[in-house]
């Protein structure tokens, strides 16, 4: 191998090392951006308790949910909002966190709570046929917070949060 080829190989190796370091750095930044910021959280009353939750109101948000997250702070969750009531089935694809899944009626009444295991593709189906809102909290989160079947989600606060996100509450059957 001549001197020119050795120099070219050294430059190529240096470039690849720099490229790999850059990719690792970018991965770290992406993971950091996925962390929940307070700007994306809204507070909702459920019964007498307050829950901070992200809204998943658009189809792509509902599809992604809490996938690929390593943790969820206590007292915080994700509230899924559907345009129309119907039966729901939540699965845990790429979801690493054990969760409670609470199914709410169109009037905001908590109808059911189901425990969901990480990565379970079987899903947690609702028994109710008219579910419009779904709240995911850490496993046993409802019990720890004192939220019970029959407690009501504050739909006025939900309407306000939807408006803050630039969404029209009427599209979700809310005033």
C-alpha positions as CSV (number, residue, x, y, z in Angstrom):
1,X,0.0,0.0,0.0
2,X,1.5,3.4,-0.9
3,X,1.7,6.5,1.2
4,X,-1.3,8.1,-0.5
5,X,-3.6,5.1,0.2
6,X,-2.5,5.0,3.9
7,X,-3.4,8.7,4.3
8,X,-6.7,8.2,2.5
9,X,-7.5,5.2,4.8
10,X,-6.6,7.2,7.9
11,X,-8.9,10.1,6.8
12,X,-11.7,7.6,6.0
13,X,-11.3,6.0,9.5
14,X,-11.3,9.4,11.2
15,X,-14.4,10.4,9.2
16,X,-16.3,7.2,10.2
17,X,-15.3,7.7,13.8
18,X,-16.6,11.2,13.7
19,X,-19.8,10.1,12.0
20,X,-20.5,7.4,14.6
21,X,-19.9,9.8,17.4
22,X,-22.3,12.3,15.8
23,X,-25.0,9.6,15.4
24,X,-24.7,8.7,19.1
25,X,-25.0,12.3,20.1
26,X,-28.1,12.8,17.9
27,X,-29.7,9.7,19.5
28,X,-29.2,11.3,22.9
29,X,-30.8,14.5,21.8
30,X,-33.8,12.7,20.4
31,X,-34.3,10.8,23.6
32,X,-34.1,14.1,25.6
33,X,-36.7,15.7,23.3
34,X,-39.1,12.9,24.0
35,X,-39.1,13.7,27.7
36,X,-42.4,15.3,28.9
37,X,-42.2,19.0,29.2
38,X,-44.6,20.9,31.4
39,X,-45.7,22.9,28.4
40,X,-47.4,19.7,26.9
41,X,-49.1,18.8,30.2
42,X,-52.6,19.9,31.2
43,X,-54.3,19.6,34.5
44,X,-57.6,17.8,34.8
45,X,-59.9,17.1,37.7
46,X,-61.0,13.5,38.1
47,X,-63.3,13.4,41.0
48,X,-61.6,15.4,43.8
49,X,-58.1,14.8,42.4
50,X,-55.9,16.6,40.0
51,X,-54.1,14.7,37.2
52,X,-51.5,16.2,34.9
53,X,-51.7,14.6,31.5
54,X,-50.6,14.9,28.0
55,X,-53.4,15.0,25.4
56,X,-53.5,12.4,22.7
57,X,-56.4,13.8,20.6
58,X,-55.1,13.4,17.0
59,X,-54.9,9.9,15.4
60,X,-51.1,9.8,15.3
61,X,-50.9,10.9,18.9
62,X,-53.3,8.2,20.0
63,X,-51.5,5.6,17.9
64,X,-48.1,6.4,19.6
65,X,-49.4,6.9,23.1
66,X,-46.7,6.2,25.7
67,X,-44.6,3.9,23.5
68,X,-40.9,3.8,23.9
69,X,-40.8,5.6,27.2
70,X,-38.9,4.3,30.2
71,X,-40.9,6.0,32.9
72,X,-43.9,8.1,33.8
73,X,-43.9,10.4,36.8
74,X,-46.5,9.6,39.5
75,X,-49.6,11.6,39.2
76,X,-49.0,12.2,35.5
77,X,-50.4,10.4,32.5
78,X,-51.8,10.5,29.0
79,X,-55.4,11.3,28.2
80,X,-56.7,9.9,24.9
81,X,-59.6,11.9,23.5
82,X,-61.8,10.4,20.7
83,X,-64.2,12.2,18.4
84,X,-67.0,9.7,19.0
85,X,-67.7,7.2,21.7
86,X,-67.3,3.5,21.1
87,X,-65.7,0.3,22.5
88,X,-62.0,0.7,23.0
89,X,-59.1,-1.7,23.1
90,X,-55.7,-0.6,24.3
91,X,-52.6,-2.7,23.6
92,X,-49.1,-2.2,24.9
93,X,-47.0,-2.4,21.8
94,X,-43.5,-0.9,22.5
95,X,-44.8,0.3,25.9
96,X,-42.3,-0.4,28.6
97,X,-44.3,0.9,31.6
98,X,-46.9,-1.1,33.4
99,X,-50.0,1.0,33.3
100,X,-53.6,1.4,34.5
101,X,-56.0,2.1,31.8
102,X,-59.2,4.0,32.8
103,X,-62.1,4.1,30.4
104,X,-64.5,7.1,30.6
105,X,-68.0,7.6,29.2
106,X,-68.9,10.6,26.9
107,X,-70.2,12.4,30.1
108,X,-66.8,11.9,31.8
109,X,-67.7,9.1,34.2
110,X,-65.0,6.6,35.0
111,X,-66.5,3.3,33.9
112,X,-63.6,0.8,34.2
113,X,-59.9,0.4,35.2
114,X,-57.7,-2.3,33.7
115,X,-54.1,-3.2,34.5
116,X,-51.9,-3.5,31.5
117,X,-48.5,-5.3,31.2
118,X,-45.6,-3.9,29.2
119,X,-45.4,-5.2,25.6
120,X,-48.7,-7.0,25.9
121,X,-50.2,-7.1,22.3
122,X,-53.4,-8.8,23.5
123,X,-54.9,-5.4,24.5
124,X,-57.2,-4.3,27.3
125,X,-60.7,-4.2,25.8
126,X,-63.4,-2.1,27.4
127,X,-66.5,-3.8,28.5
128,X,-68.5,-0.6,27.9
129,X,-69.6,0.1,24.3
130,X,-69.5,3.9,24.8
131,X,-66.0,5.0,25.8
132,X,-64.8,8.4,24.6
133,X,-61.9,9.2,26.9
134,X,-59.1,7.0,28.2
135,X,-56.6,7.9,30.9
136,X,-53.3,6.0,31.3
137,X,-51.5,6.2,34.6
138,X,-48.7,4.2,36.2
139,X,-49.9,0.8,37.4
140,X,-52.0,1.3,40.5
141,X,-52.1,5.0,39.8
142,X,-55.8,5.3,40.2
143,X,-55.8,3.6,43.5
144,X,-52.8,5.6,44.8
145,X,-54.5,8.8,43.9
146,X,-57.8,7.8,45.3
147,X,-59.7,7.9,41.9
148,X,-62.6,5.4,41.8
149,X,-65.1,4.0,39.4
150,X,-67.9,6.6,39.1
151,X,-65.6,9.6,39.5
152,X,-65.9,12.2,36.8
153,X,-63.4,13.8,34.4
154,X,-63.7,17.6,34.3
155,X,-64.9,18.1,30.8
156,X,-64.7,21.9,31.0
157,X,-61.0,21.6,31.7
158,X,-60.6,19.2,28.8
159,X,-62.4,21.6,26.5
160,X,-60.0,24.4,27.6
161,X,-57.0,22.1,27.0
162,X,-58.2,21.2,23.6
163,X,-58.6,24.9,22.7
164,X,-55.1,25.6,24.0
165,X,-53.8,22.9,21.6
166,X,-55.7,24.6,18.7
167,X,-58.3,21.9,18.5
168,X,-62.1,22.4,18.5
169,X,-63.8,20.8,21.4
170,X,-67.1,20.4,19.4
171,X,-65.2,17.9,17.2
172,X,-65.0,15.7,20.3
173,X,-68.6,16.2,21.4
174,X,-67.6,18.8,24.0
175,X,-69.0,22.2,24.7
